[in-house]
């Protein structure tokens, strides 16, 4: 057989294989998922992640053609639920509705974790959320400048609570203290619910909260805001100043996010199906308005590349803080 004929046959075989692979991928896109898809939320029910994911799950189910299950697996600052997804079978039916806390921060501050940031495959960013520094309603200080002045005159005279040692909220206030050369008394809790109760009851002075948690209490006058920790005010609540509008703090921005991630090894066409469904649902006007009313913003891009860049950027920022916190 001539080299020409052999090459032609090899070329034809290769083309046929490529066509078969493309056909198989296309066929799977229409048949997968063939069983329920579970989104694990690594925190107890009732938080902002839970609220958004449960709100969009019926529409996700409709677009995926399969039941969508929301499962709360709380504990250890989100690392228990995140770890379960990292070790799940990579078939695309177990996904993480994760956050900067459990995907990026915990692997940096907790050397005992059984997973790392790179054990996840980014699927899509869902929404972003700045946090708000809030205080008990009767705190004598009414803004961050007065808080800094009081702490410099009397270190640890004021306290703050966090949902746990090494959580994102803890790190935010640690960074704030570094920036202002102040020191507060840290009171760690086993979750957000007891923290909120103690702040409302006046047992602690301050805390960092996500807007969905803080806003109802702010609107009812049960707590007060010391500043949104962001470069700009919340679009739906422009009356709330940012912390950077003070004299004591400049250039501080610690924005949280929630995104969907998968275990490594899930076929890319399956992840693209989930990505497309998420983008379609999150772009509906009703969902965008609901997210904004909660003080958050829907993602501006749902691509894998943009989400991966966001994760890498946050890793760099948090790593540069040289955190030595151990949960």
HELIX and SHEET records of a PDB file:
HELIX    1   1 UNK A    3  UNK A   31  1                                  29    
HELIX    2   2 UNK A   48  UNK A   64  1                                  17    
HELIX    3   3 UNK A   76  UNK A   78  5                                   3    
HELIX    4   4 UNK A   79  UNK A   86  1                                   8    
HELIX    5   5 UNK A  100  UNK A  100  1                                   1    
HELIX    6   6 UNK A  101  UNK A  105  3                                   5    
HELIX    7   7 UNK A  106  UNK A  109  1                                   4    
HELIX    8   8 UNK A  117  UNK A  119  5                                   3    
HELIX    9   9 UNK A  144  UNK A  153  1                                  10    
HELIX   10  10 UNK A  168  UNK A  180  1                                  13    
HELIX   11  11 UNK A  192  UNK A  200  1                                   9    
HELIX   12  12 UNK A  211  UNK A  219  1                                   9    
HELIX   13  13 UNK A  243  UNK A  245  5                                   3    
HELIX   14  14 UNK A  268  UNK A  282  1                                  15    
HELIX   15  15 UNK A  285  UNK A  293  1                                   9    
HELIX   16  16 UNK A  304  UNK A  320  1                                  17    
SHEET    1   A 6 UNK A  68  UNK A  72  0                                        
SHEET    2   A 6 UNK A  37  UNK A  41  1                                        
SHEET    3   A 6 UNK A  94  UNK A  99  1                                        
SHEET    4   A 6 UNK A 256  UNK A 263 -1                                        
SHEET    5   A 6 UNK A 120  UNK A 129 -1                                        
SHEET    6   A 6 UNK A 297  UNK A 298 -1                                        
SHEET    1   B 5 UNK A 185  UNK A 188  0                                        
SHEET    2   B 5 UNK A 159  UNK A 162  1                                        
SHEET    3   B 5 UNK A 206  UNK A 210  1                                        
SHEET    4   B 5 UNK A 131  UNK A 136 -1                                        
SHEET    5   B 5 UNK A 223  UNK A 229 -1                                        
END                                                                             
